[in-house]
Amino acid sequence: MAESGSWRKITIHADGGCDGNPGPGGWAALLRYGNHVRELTGGEPATTNNRVELPAAISALKSLKEACEVTLFTDSEYRRGGNLMVVLRRRR
């Protein structure tokens, strides 16, 4: 495992939302590394706010090609409450 000082520092902004709850929903994630920016998006025709919050963060993390130091920004209490880590552990 690399020393944390040698890991790339990635910033991720992730969010999701619905028009109605449930209703049509979408998510987006913005990844930044230095001057490089990558946008990821997705959606569901019938979903809930919590269900579209998770894919934003999961898709961003899964898109990383190597171990990185990640700072994840979210406005979701659901995601901040540890549910993201439970989902990621189950997907291993």
N, C-alpha and C positions, 0 to 999 in steps of 0.2 A: 504494500500500500504506500502511496506517495505521501510525503510530508505535506501537511495542510498548507504550508507556505508555497508549495509548488503547484497546487491545484488552481485551475482557472476559476475566477470569481464571476459567477453568472447571477444576474438579477432577473427575477421573473415577476411579472404582474399578471395575475390571473383573476378572472371574474366570469360569472354566469348569471343569467336571469331569465325570467319568463314573462309573457304577456298573459297574466292570469296565473293562478297557482292551484291546480295544474293548468297548463296551456302550452302553446308553442314556445320553445326556449332556445337559447343559444349561449355559447361560451367563447371566450377568447383568452389567449395567453400571449404576452409579449416577453421575449427573452432578449437580454442585452449582455453582450460581452465586448467591452471596449467600444469601438465604433460599429460593431456588428449588431444588427437587430433582426430578429426573426419573429414573424407573427403566425400563430396557429389559431384556427377557428373551427367551430362545429356547431351542430344543433340537433334538435329533436322536435318532431311535430307535436308531441303531447308529452309533457314532462313536468317536473316540479323544480323549484329553485334549488333545493339541495342536490337533486340529481344532475343538474348542469354545472353546479359549482365544482364538483369533483373532477370531471373530465378535463377541465381547464388546467388544473394543476398536474394531474396525472399525465396528460399528453405532453405538457412542457417537460416534466421530469423524464419521461420515457424518450423524448427526442434527444436528450444529451448522449453523446457518443463516448464519454469517458467520465470518470469520477470528477466532480466539481464541487467547489464551495458555493452553495446556493443560498441566496436571500430571496424568500418568497413573500410577496406582498399580496394580501387578500383582505376583503371586507367581510368575509364569511365566518361567522362564529362557528358554524358547522365544521368547516375545514380546519379552523384554528383549534377546535376542541379535540383534536387528535384523531378524528375519523379518517383523515387522509392517510396517516401512518398505518392504521388498521387495514385499509384497502390495499395499500402497497405491499404490506407483509403477506396478505392473502394471495396476491398475484405472483409472488416469487415462485 
